[in-house]
C-alpha cells in the first residue's frame, strides 16, 4: 500500500530536520577547525555525514513506499560558540530535540496505523538512545577533566581481565 499524504508530509519534515542537523554539525566542525581542535572537528564531520545519511535513508524509504521526498529550504544554523564544552552541550540539547521529533514521527505512524512506517521508525528510536549516550559520554570526559590523573588510574584499573 502506498504511503499516505499525512505520513509522507511528516517524513518530509523529518528529512528537513535531518539536513538541518547535518548543517549544524558541519558549522560546529568548521568552528572547531578554525579554533584548531581537529579531533572534535573530525567527530563532528562524521556526525554531519550520519545526519545526511538519515535524511537519504528516509527519502529512500518514501520512494520505496510510492511517496515523494521533497527538498525544502533549510533554515540557517548557529555558527559561533565560546568553547568546546559549550558545543557538546549544544549537541546533546539538539539530539534530545531530535529524539522528540522522532517520537512525534512515531506518533503519526501510530495514528495512521502505518505498520511499515512504525517498523522503519523503530530503528531511529534506538539510534537516538545511542546518539544521546555518545554525547553524554563526551560531556562526562569534560566533567572528569580536573581529575585527569584519577581518570588515568581508572583506565588502568579497568584493564583487569
Ligand atoms: Fe539523525 Fe542525530 O539524529
Backbone and ligand atoms as CSV (ligand in chain L), in Angstrom:
chain,resi,resn,atom,element,x,y,z
A,1,UNK,N,N,0.839,-1.195,0.000
A,1,UNK,CA,C,0.000,0.000,0.000
A,1,UNK,C,C,0.885,1.261,0.000
A,2,UNK,N,N,0.563,2.229,-0.872
A,2,UNK,CA,C,1.364,3.460,-0.913
A,2,UNK,C,C,1.235,4.226,0.405
A,3,UNK,N,N,2.287,4.937,0.734
A,3,UNK,CA,C,2.274,5.755,1.955
A,3,UNK,C,C,1.234,6.872,1.788
A,4,UNK,N,N,0.531,7.230,2.889
A,4,UNK,CA,C,-0.464,8.288,2.722
A,4,UNK,C,C,0.163,9.674,2.881
A,5,UNK,N,N,-0.620,10.694,2.518
A,5,UNK,CA,C,-0.100,12.078,2.458
A,5,UNK,C,C,0.351,12.573,3.839
A,6,UNK,N,N,-0.426,12.251,4.880
A,6,UNK,CA,C,-0.066,12.725,6.228
A,6,UNK,C,C,1.292,12.171,6.639
A,7,UNK,N,N,1.478,10.866,6.398
A,7,UNK,CA,C,2.737,10.213,6.782
A,7,UNK,C,C,3.885,10.761,5.932
A,8,UNK,N,N,3.617,10.949,4.639
A,8,UNK,CA,C,4.650,11.494,3.745
A,8,UNK,C,C,5.075,12.888,4.204
A,9,UNK,N,N,4.109,13.743,4.542
A,9,UNK,CA,C,4.440,15.107,4.999
A,9,UNK,C,C,5.281,15.053,6.269
A,10,UNK,N,N,4.926,14.134,7.176
A,10,UNK,CA,C,5.672,14.011,8.437
A,10,UNK,C,C,7.111,13.580,8.148
A,11,UNK,N,N,7.287,12.644,7.217
A,11,UNK,CA,C,8.646,12.214,6.859
A,11,UNK,C,C,9.416,13.364,6.214
A,12,UNK,N,N,8.745,14.127,5.339
A,12,UNK,CA,C,9.456,15.232,4.692
A,12,UNK,C,C,9.906,16.284,5.703
A,13,UNK,N,N,9.087,16.494,6.738
A,13,UNK,CA,C,9.505,17.428,7.795
A,13,UNK,C,C,10.743,16.897,8.519
A,14,UNK,N,N,10.753,15.576,8.746
A,14,UNK,CA,C,11.900,14.963,9.437
A,14,UNK,C,C,13.146,15.007,8.553
A,15,UNK,N,N,12.952,14.807,7.238
A,15,UNK,CA,C,14.096,14.886,6.309
A,15,UNK,C,C,14.720,16.283,6.394
A,16,UNK,N,N,13.868,17.311,6.441
A,16,UNK,CA,C,14.380,18.682,6.580
A,16,UNK,C,C,15.169,18.827,7.888
A,17,UNK,N,N,14.628,18.244,8.975
A,17,UNK,CA,C,15.301,18.336,10.291
A,17,UNK,C,C,16.650,17.624,10.269
A,18,UNK,N,N,16.725,16.504,9.532
A,18,UNK,CA,C,17.999,15.767,9.451
A,18,UNK,C,C,19.041,16.578,8.680
A,19,UNK,N,N,18.616,17.230,7.586
A,19,UNK,CA,C,19.555,18.086,6.849
A,19,UNK,C,C,19.971,19.279,7.708
A,20,UNK,N,N,19.025,19.825,8.469
A,20,UNK,CA,C,19.362,20.952,9.352
A,20,UNK,C,C,20.404,20.497,10.382
A,21,UNK,N,N,20.188,19.299,10.948
A,21,UNK,CA,C,21.148,18.748,11.918
A,21,UNK,C,C,22.519,18.606,11.270
A,22,UNK,N,N,22.539,18.100,10.036
A,22,UNK,CA,C,23.805,17.912,9.329
A,22,UNK,C,C,24.514,19.265,9.172
A,23,UNK,N,N,23.764,20.294,8.794
A,23,UNK,CA,C,24.372,21.627,8.636
A,23,UNK,C,C,24.864,22.179,9.972
A,24,UNK,N,N,24.088,21.942,11.031
A,24,UNK,CA,C,24.508,22.422,12.352
A,24,UNK,C,C,25.843,21.780,12.740
A,25,UNK,N,N,25.957,20.453,12.531
A,25,UNK,CA,C,27.191,19.758,12.908
A,25,UNK,C,C,28.362,20.162,12.008
A,26,UNK,N,N,28.055,20.472,10.738
A,26,UNK,CA,C,29.116,20.988,9.861
A,26,UNK,C,C,29.615,22.337,10.372
A,27,UNK,N,N,28.674,23.201,10.775
A,27,UNK,CA,C,29.062,24.527,11.302
A,27,UNK,C,C,29.930,24.352,12.548
A,28,UNK,N,N,29.565,23.389,13.394
A,28,UNK,CA,C,30.362,23.122,14.596
A,28,UNK,C,C,31.748,22.596,14.211
A,29,UNK,N,N,31.789,21.698,13.208
A,29,UNK,CA,C,33.076,21.147,12.752
A,29,UNK,C,C,33.969,22.264,12.205
A,30,UNK,N,N,33.383,23.169,11.426
A,30,UNK,CA,C,34.159,24.297,10.878
A,30,UNK,C,C,34.712,25.158,12.017
A,31,UNK,N,N,33.857,25.397,13.020
A,31,UNK,CA,C,34.296,26.230,14.164
A,31,UNK,C,C,35.481,25.567,14.872
A,32,UNK,N,N,35.378,24.246,15.079
A,32,UNK,CA,C,36.486,23.524,15.733
A,32,UNK,C,C,37.758,23.597,14.890
A,33,UNK,N,N,37.614,23.444,13.570
A,33,UNK,CA,C,38.792,23.523,12.683
A,33,UNK,C,C,39.440,24.890,12.804
A,34,UNK,N,N,38.584,25.920,12.815
A,34,UNK,CA,C,39.085,27.303,12.911
A,34,UNK,C,C,39.844,27.507,14.219
A,35,UNK,N,N,39.359,26.881,15.285
A,35,UNK,CA,C,39.977,27.046,16.602
A,35,UNK,C,C,41.142,26.072,16.822
A,36,UNK,N,N,41.369,25.181,15.850
A,36,UNK,CA,C,42.491,24.246,15.939
A,36,UNK,C,C,42.208,22.968,16.719
A,37,UNK,N,N,40.931,22.664,16.965
A,37,UNK,CA,C,40.566,21.425,17.665
A,37,UNK,C,C,40.187,20.379,16.606
A,38,UNK,N,N,41.203,19.694,16.062
A,38,UNK,CA,C,40.928,18.833,14.903
A,38,UNK,C,C,40.244,17.521,15.245
A,39,UNK,N,N,40.465,17.016,16.463
A,39,UNK,CA,C,39.788,15.783,16.887
A,39,UNK,C,C,38.287,16.016,17.019
A,40,UNK,N,N,37.917,17.094,17.673
A,40,UNK,CA,C,36.492,17.430,17.816
A,40,UNK,C,C,35.871,17.664,16.433
A,41,UNK,N,N,36.646,18.345,15.566
A,41,UNK,CA,C,36.143,18.633,14.218
A,41,UNK,C,C,35.867,17.326,13.474
A,42,UNK,N,N,36.801,16.382,13.595
A,42,UNK,CA,C,36.649,15.106,12.897
A,42,UNK,C,C,35.384,14.374,13.369
A,43,UNK,N,N,35.151,14.385,14.692
A,43,UNK,CA,C,33.947,13.730,15.255
A,43,UNK,C,C,32.695,14.373,14.660
A,44,UNK,N,N,32.708,15.701,14.563
A,44,UNK,CA,C,31.502,16.397,14.077
A,44,UNK,C,C,31.305,16.266,12.569
A,45,UNK,N,N,32.412,16.165,11.796
A,45,UNK,CA,C,32.250,15.903,10.366
A,45,UNK,C,C,31.563,14.550,10.176
A,46,UNK,N,N,31.974,13.547,10.990
A,46,UNK,CA,C,31.347,12.223,10.886
A,46,UNK,C,C,29.883,12.297,11.305
A,47,UNK,N,N,29.625,13.061,12.347
A,47,UNK,CA,C,28.245,13.218,12.832
A,47,UNK,C,C,27.371,13.883,11.748
A,48,UNK,N,N,27.938,14.882,11.070
A,48,UNK,CA,C,27.209,15.569,9.991
A,48,UNK,C,C,26.891,14.582,8.865
A,49,UNK,N,N,27.869,13.727,8.524
A,49,UNK,CA,C,27.644,12.709,7.477
A,49,UNK,C,C,26.507,11.776,7.879
A,50,UNK,N,N,26.504,11.384,9.158
A,50,UNK,CA,C,25.456,10.463,9.642
A,50,UNK,C,C,24.070,11.073,9.496
A,51,UNK,N,N,23.965,12.362,9.817
A,51,UNK,CA,C,22.652,13.021,9.715
A,51,UNK,C,C,22.182,13.066,8.265
A,52,UNK,N,N,23.126,13.330,7.345
A,52,UNK,CA,C,22.767,13.339,5.927
A,52,UNK,C,C,22.303,11.934,5.513
A,53,UNK,N,N,23.001,10.903,6.032
A,53,UNK,CA,C,22.595,9.519,5.723
A,53,UNK,C,C,21.183,9.240,6.215
A,54,UNK,N,N,20.842,9.785,7.402
A,54,UNK,CA,C,19.475,9.591,7.913
A,54,UNK,C,C,18.462,10.197,6.938
A,55,UNK,N,N,18.770,11.418,6.451
A,55,UNK,CA,C,17.851,12.087,5.517
A,55,UNK,C,C,17.699,11.259,4.238
A,56,UNK,N,N,18.827,10.754,3.719
A,56,UNK,CA,C,18.774,9.976,2.468
A,56,UNK,C,C,18.022,8.663,2.677
A,57,UNK,N,N,18.229,8.047,3.850
A,57,UNK,CA,C,17.549,6.794,4.166
A,57,UNK,C,C,16.025,7.016,4.226
A,58,UNK,N,N,15.624,8.125,4.826
A,58,UNK,CA,C,14.186,8.426,4.908
A,58,UNK,C,C,13.606,8.739,3.529
A,59,UNK,N,N,14.376,9.468,2.704
A,59,UNK,CA,C,13.921,9.781,1.343
A,59,UNK,C,C,13.765,8.481,0.548
A,60,UNK,N,N,14.729,7.585,0.721
A,60,UNK,CA,C,14.694,6.309,0.014
A,60,UNK,C,C,13.475,5.482,0.452
A,61,UNK,N,N,13.198,5.533,1.753
A,61,UNK,CA,C,12.029,4.812,2.279
A,61,UNK,C,C,10.738,5.362,1.653
A,62,UNK,N,N,10.650,6.699,1.558
A,62,UNK,CA,C,9.455,7.307,0.951
A,62,UNK,C,C,9.266,6.813,-0.486
A,63,UNK,N,N,10.372,6.795,-1.235
A,63,UNK,CA,C,10.295,6.350,-2.639
A,63,UNK,C,C,9.858,4.886,-2.703
A,64,UNK,N,N,10.450,4.070,-1.819
A,64,UNK,CA,C,10.091,2.639,-1.777
A,64,UNK,C,C,8.589,2.456,-1.524
A,65,UNK,N,N,8.008,3.377,-0.728
A,65,UNK,CA,C,6.580,3.271,-0.396
A,65,UNK,C,C,5.683,4.032,-1.390
A,66,UNK,N,N,6.223,4.429,-2.536
A,66,UNK,CA,C,5.429,5.132,-3.536
A,66,UNK,C,C,5.202,6.594,-3.199
A,67,UNK,N,N,6.005,7.129,-2.283
A,67,UNK,CA,C,5.870,8.530,-1.890
A,67,UNK,C,C,6.870,9.427,-2.616
A,68,UNK,N,N,6.851,10.717,-2.271
A,68,UNK,CA,C,7.729,11.693,-2.918
A,68,UNK,C,C,8.512,12.480,-1.868
A,69,UNK,N,N,9.844,12.305,-1.827
A,69,UNK,CA,C,10.626,13.155,-0.934
A,69,UNK,C,C,10.700,14.568,-1.511
A,70,UNK,N,N,10.510,15.555,-0.658
A,70,UNK,CA,C,10.553,16.947,-1.140
A,70,UNK,C,C,11.655,17.706,-0.420
A,71,UNK,N,N,12.517,18.343,-1.195
A,71,UNK,CA,C,13.559,19.166,-0.594
A,71,UNK,C,C,12.989,20.546,-0.320
A,72,UNK,N,N,13.244,21.062,0.897
A,72,UNK,CA,C,12.785,22.413,1.204
A,72,UNK,C,C,13.996,23.254,1.609
A,73,UNK,N,N,13.780,24.556,1.730
A,73,UNK,CA,C,14.872,25.441,2.157
A,73,UNK,C,C,15.241,25.086,3.591
A,74,UNK,N,N,16.532,24.987,3.839
A,74,UNK,CA,C,16.988,24.634,5.185
A,74,UNK,C,C,17.326,25.928,5.928
A,75,UNK,N,N,16.669,26.194,7.059
A,75,UNK,CA,C,16.974,27.432,7.793
A,75,UNK,C,C,18.437,27.496,8.242
A,76,UNK,N,N,18.923,28.721,8.406
A,76,UNK,CA,C,20.330,28.934,8.810
A,76,UNK,C,C,20.595,28.336,10.189
A,77,UNK,N,N,21.841,27.962,10.431
A,77,UNK,CA,C,22.237,27.416,11.742
A,77,UNK,C,C,23.174,28.407,12.434
A,78,UNK,N,N,23.356,28.193,13.747
A,78,UNK,CA,C,24.310,28.995,14.518
A,78,UNK,C,C,25.733,28.679,14.030
A,79,UNK,N,N,26.610,29.658,14.090
A,79,UNK,CA,C,27.974,29.447,13.583
A,79,UNK,C,C,29.082,29.758,14.584
A,80,UNK,N,N,28.710,30.146,15.806
A,80,UNK,CA,C,29.758,30.564,16.734
A,80,UNK,C,C,29.475,30.063,18.145
A,81,UNK,N,N,30.527,29.635,18.823
A,81,UNK,CA,C,30.413,29.147,20.199
A,81,UNK,C,C,31.594,29.693,20.992
A,82,UNK,N,N,31.559,29.512,22.306
A,82,UNK,CA,C,32.620,30.063,23.145
A,82,UNK,C,C,33.744,29.075,23.440
A,83,UNK,N,N,33.375,27.800,23.650
A,83,UNK,CA,C,34.401,26.803,23.979
A,83,UNK,C,C,33.882,25.402,23.640
A,84,UNK,N,N,34.788,24.409,23.597
A,84,UNK,CA,C,34.397,23.053,23.182
A,84,UNK,C,C,33.258,22.451,24.012
A,85,UNK,N,N,33.303,22.666,25.329
A,85,UNK,CA,C,32.251,22.071,26.168
A,85,UNK,C,C,30.880,22.633,25.797
A,86,UNK,N,N,30.844,23.924,25.530
A,86,UNK,CA,C,29.571,24.549,25.150
A,86,UNK,C,C,29.024,23.916,23.865
A,87,UNK,N,N,29.921,23.587,22.931
A,87,UNK,CA,C,29.480,22.963,21.678
A,87,UNK,C,C,28.823,21.615,21.980
A,88,UNK,N,N,29.487,20.792,22.817
A,88,UNK,CA,C,28.934,19.456,23.070
A,88,UNK,C,C,27.667,19.521,23.921
A,89,UNK,N,N,27.548,20.542,24.751
A,89,UNK,CA,C,26.266,20.724,25.465
A,89,UNK,C,C,25.163,21.034,24.456
A,90,UNK,N,N,25.520,21.832,23.436
A,90,UNK,CA,C,24.541,22.169,22.389
A,90,UNK,C,C,24.198,20.927,21.558
A,91,UNK,N,N,25.189,20.049,21.323
A,91,UNK,CA,C,24.922,18.810,20.569
A,91,UNK,C,C,23.926,17.951,21.346
A,92,UNK,N,N,24.155,17.810,22.665
A,92,UNK,CA,C,23.240,16.982,23.473
A,92,UNK,C,C,21.824,17.555,23.442
A,93,UNK,N,N,21.737,18.867,23.620
A,93,UNK,CA,C,20.423,19.522,23.605
A,93,UNK,C,C,19.740,19.277,22.251
A,94,UNK,N,N,20.526,19.382,21.174
A,94,UNK,CA,C,19.938,19.184,19.852
A,94,UNK,C,C,19.493,17.731,19.655
A,95,UNK,N,N,20.317,16.783,20.097
A,95,UNK,CA,C,19.924,15.369,19.936
A,95,UNK,C,C,18.660,15.059,20.755
A,96,UNK,N,N,18.529,15.697,21.931
A,96,UNK,CA,C,17.307,15.488,22.718
A,96,UNK,C,C,16.097,16.042,21.963
A,97,UNK,N,N,16.314,17.153,21.262
A,97,UNK,CA,C,15.241,17.724,20.435
A,97,UNK,C,C,14.893,16.767,19.284
A,98,UNK,N,N,15.928,16.184,18.661
A,98,UNK,CA,C,15.686,15.237,17.558
A,98,UNK,C,C,14.919,14.014,18.082
A,99,UNK,N,N,15.265,13.559,19.288
A,99,UNK,CA,C,14.543,12.426,19.883
A,99,UNK,C,C,13.051,12.765,19.979
A,100,UNK,N,N,12.778,13.983,20.393
A,100,UNK,CA,C,11.400,14.434,20.495
A,100,UNK,C,C,10.706,14.392,19.116
A,101,UNK,N,N,11.441,14.852,18.082
A,101,UNK,CA,C,10.876,14.847,16.717
A,101,UNK,C,C,10.609,13.421,16.237
A,102,UNK,N,N,11.548,12.512,16.524
A,102,UNK,CA,C,11.384,11.111,16.097
A,102,UNK,C,C,10.181,10.493,16.829
A,103,UNK,N,N,10.044,10.809,18.112
A,103,UNK,CA,C,8.885,10.289,18.867
A,103,UNK,C,C,7.579,10.798,18.256
A,104,UNK,N,N,7.594,12.049,17.827
A,104,UNK,CA,C,6.375,12.622,17.210
A,104,UNK,C,C,6.095,11.947,15.860
A,105,UNK,N,N,7.181,11.641,15.121
A,105,UNK,CA,C,7.015,10.936,13.839
A,105,UNK,C,C,6.393,9.554,14.101
A,106,UNK,N,N,6.845,8.905,15.166
A,106,UNK,CA,C,6.286,7.593,15.539
A,106,UNK,C,C,4.817,7.742,15.924
A,107,UNK,N,N,4.476,8.856,16.585
A,107,UNK,CA,C,3.066,9.097,16.946
A,107,UNK,C,C,2.196,9.197,15.695
A,108,UNK,N,N,2.724,9.852,14.633
A,108,UNK,CA,C,1.956,9.971,13.385
A,108,UNK,C,C,1.751,8.573,12.788
A,109,UNK,N,N,2.828,7.769,12.772
A,109,UNK,CA,C,2.714,6.403,12.221
A,109,UNK,C,C,1.669,5.597,13.008
A,110,UNK,N,N,1.642,5.788,14.331
A,110,UNK,CA,C,0.642,5.087,15.161
A,110,UNK,C,C,-0.762,5.559,14.801
A,111,UNK,N,N,-0.926,6.885,14.712
A,111,UNK,CA,C,-2.252,7.458,14.428
A,111,UNK,C,C,-2.758,7.008,13.055
A,112,UNK,N,N,-1.808,6.872,12.103
A,112,UNK,CA,C,-2.195,6.474,10.736
A,112,UNK,C,C,-2.267,4.952,10.587
A,113,UNK,N,N,-1.974,4.239,11.694
A,113,UNK,CA,C,-1.942,2.764,11.657
A,113,UNK,C,C,-1.057,2.253,10.510
A,114,UNK,N,N,0.083,2.939,10.318
A,114,UNK,CA,C,1.018,2.588,9.243
A,114,UNK,C,C,2.090,1.665,9.835
A,115,UNK,N,N,1.873,0.375,9.740
A,115,UNK,CA,C,2.770,-0.598,10.369
A,115,UNK,C,C,4.187,-0.555,9.796
A,116,UNK,N,N,4.279,-0.402,8.460
A,116,UNK,CA,C,5.612,-0.374,7.828
A,116,UNK,C,C,6.421,0.823,8.335
A,117,UNK,N,N,5.741,1.970,8.470
A,117,UNK,CA,C,6.463,3.164,8.959
A,117,UNK,C,C,6.825,3.013,10.425
A,118,UNK,N,N,5.926,2.410,11.214
A,118,UNK,CA,C,6.252,2.167,12.634
A,118,UNK,C,C,7.527,1.356,12.715
A,119,UNK,N,N,7.577,0.315,11.897
A,119,UNK,CA,C,8.733,-0.575,11.869
A,119,UNK,C,C,10.006,0.179,11.452
A,120,UNK,N,N,9.866,1.011,10.416
A,120,UNK,CA,C,11.015,1.781,9.909
A,120,UNK,C,C,11.522,2.759,10.969
A,121,UNK,N,N,10.587,3.411,11.662
A,121,UNK,CA,C,10.964,4.457,12.634
A,121,UNK,C,C,11.613,3.849,13.885
A,122,UNK,N,N,11.266,2.615,14.188
A,122,UNK,CA,C,11.819,1.954,15.394
A,122,UNK,C,C,13.344,2.043,15.469
A,123,UNK,N,N,14.011,1.857,14.326
A,123,UNK,CA,C,15.482,1.873,14.354
A,123,UNK,C,C,15.999,3.269,14.727
A,124,UNK,N,N,15.219,4.315,14.383
A,124,UNK,CA,C,15.637,5.673,14.742
A,124,UNK,C,C,15.392,5.957,16.222
A,125,UNK,N,N,14.422,5.266,16.808
A,125,UNK,CA,C,14.207,5.407,18.259
A,125,UNK,C,C,15.429,4.828,18.979
A,126,UNK,N,N,15.888,3.661,18.527
A,126,UNK,CA,C,17.114,3.053,19.090
A,126,UNK,C,C,18.325,3.956,18.833
A,127,UNK,N,N,18.405,4.477,17.612
A,127,UNK,CA,C,19.531,5.326,17.211
A,127,UNK,C,C,19.659,6.540,18.136
A,128,UNK,N,N,18.513,7.132,18.489
A,128,UNK,CA,C,18.553,8.326,19.346
A,128,UNK,C,C,19.073,8.005,20.745
A,129,UNK,N,N,18.720,6.818,21.262
A,129,UNK,CA,C,19.233,6.410,22.581
A,129,UNK,C,C,20.759,6.367,22.513
A,130,UNK,N,N,21.278,5.779,21.439
A,130,UNK,CA,C,22.718,5.644,21.226
A,130,UNK,C,C,23.385,7.023,21.057
A,131,UNK,N,N,22.758,7.876,20.234
A,131,UNK,CA,C,23.366,9.193,19.953
A,131,UNK,C,C,23.438,10.041,21.218
A,132,UNK,N,N,22.356,10.023,22.004
A,132,UNK,CA,C,22.376,10.813,23.251
A,132,UNK,C,C,23.459,10.281,24.189
A,133,UNK,N,N,23.592,8.953,24.262
A,133,UNK,CA,C,24.596,8.355,25.151
A,133,UNK,C,C,26.012,8.770,24.726
A,134,UNK,N,N,26.278,8.711,23.398
A,134,UNK,CA,C,27.616,9.068,22.916
A,134,UNK,C,C,28.008,10.482,23.333
A,135,UNK,N,N,27.062,11.411,23.246
A,135,UNK,CA,C,27.388,12.809,23.593
A,135,UNK,C,C,27.516,12.948,25.107
A,136,UNK,N,N,26.658,12.234,25.846
A,136,UNK,CA,C,26.763,12.278,27.318
A,136,UNK,C,C,28.136,11.773,27.764
A,137,UNK,N,N,28.627,10.729,27.089
A,137,UNK,CA,C,29.954,10.184,27.425
A,137,UNK,C,C,31.051,11.231,27.197
A,138,UNK,N,N,30.926,12.005,26.118
A,138,UNK,CA,C,31.925,13.055,25.852
A,138,UNK,C,C,31.846,14.126,26.951
A,139,UNK,N,N,30.619,14.493,27.326
A,139,UNK,CA,C,30.460,15.510,28.381
A,139,UNK,C,C,31.002,15.014,29.721
A,140,UNK,N,N,30.906,13.690,29.949
A,140,UNK,CA,C,31.473,13.130,31.188
A,140,UNK,C,C,32.989,13.316,31.217
A,141,UNK,N,N,33.630,13.189,30.040
A,141,UNK,CA,C,35.088,13.395,29.978
A,141,UNK,C,C,35.440,14.832,30.370
A,142,UNK,N,N,34.620,15.791,29.908
A,142,UNK,CA,C,34.852,17.188,30.299
A,142,UNK,C,C,34.703,17.341,31.817
A,143,UNK,N,N,33.698,16.642,32.373
A,143,UNK,CA,C,33.441,16.745,33.809
A,143,UNK,C,C,34.607,16.162,34.628
A,144,UNK,N,N,35.214,15.095,34.075
A,144,UNK,CA,C,36.312,14.441,34.801
A,144,UNK,C,C,37.650,15.150,34.603
A,145,UNK,N,N,37.679,16.119,33.688
A,145,UNK,CA,C,38.951,16.739,33.295
A,145,UNK,C,C,39.798,17.246,34.472
A,146,UNK,N,N,39.194,17.938,35.474
A,146,UNK,CA,C,40.048,18.405,36.572
A,146,UNK,C,C,40.721,17.249,37.301
A,147,UNK,N,N,40.205,16.029,37.140
A,147,UNK,CA,C,40.786,14.874,37.830
A,147,UNK,C,C,41.411,13.918,36.813
A,148,UNK,N,N,42.140,14.452,35.817
A,148,UNK,CA,C,42.610,13.571,34.737
A,148,UNK,C,C,43.589,12.513,35.243
A,149,UNK,N,N,44.312,12.784,36.355
A,149,UNK,CA,C,45.220,11.762,36.894
A,149,UNK,C,C,44.405,10.587,37.446
A,150,UNK,N,N,43.289,10.908,38.104
A,150,UNK,CA,C,42.418,9.841,38.635
A,150,UNK,C,C,41.798,9.065,37.466
A,151,UNK,N,N,41.451,9.791,36.402
A,151,UNK,CA,C,40.873,9.133,35.219
A,151,UNK,C,C,41.883,8.149,34.622
A,152,UNK,N,N,43.175,8.514,34.667
A,152,UNK,CA,C,44.230,7.624,34.175
A,152,UNK,C,C,44.265,6.338,35.017
A,153,UNK,N,N,44.200,6.467,36.356
A,153,UNK,CA,C,44.181,5.289,37.244
A,153,UNK,C,C,42.926,4.450,36.949
A,154,UNK,N,N,41.809,5.146,36.731
A,154,UNK,CA,C,40.548,4.454,36.435
A,154,UNK,C,C,40.701,3.563,35.197
A,155,UNK,N,N,41.368,4.109,34.158
A,155,UNK,CA,C,41.583,3.318,32.929
A,155,UNK,C,C,42.474,2.114,33.216
A,156,UNK,N,N,43.540,2.331,34.021
A,156,UNK,CA,C,44.462,1.235,34.363
A,156,UNK,C,C,43.719,0.137,35.116
A,157,UNK,N,N,42.931,0.549,36.132
A,157,UNK,CA,C,42.193,-0.426,36.948
A,157,UNK,C,C,41.197,-1.183,36.077
A,158,UNK,N,N,40.621,-0.478,35.103
A,158,UNK,CA,C,39.624,-1.088,34.222
A,158,UNK,C,C,40.196,-2.103,33.270
A,159,UNK,N,N,41.554,-2.170,33.166
A,159,UNK,CA,C,42.182,-3.134,32.255
A,159,UNK,C,C,42.161,-4.554,32.808
A,160,UNK,N,N,41.745,-4.730,34.094
A,160,UNK,CA,C,41.696,-6.074,34.680
A,160,UNK,C,C,40.859,-7.025,33.803
A,161,UNK,N,N,41.388,-8.216,33.534
A,161,UNK,CA,C,40.661,-9.164,32.661
A,161,UNK,C,C,39.820,-10.119,33.470
L,1,LIG,FE1,FE,19.528,11.931,12.804
L,1,LIG,FE2,FE,21.314,12.629,15.394
L,1,LIG,O1,O,19.715,12.076,14.587
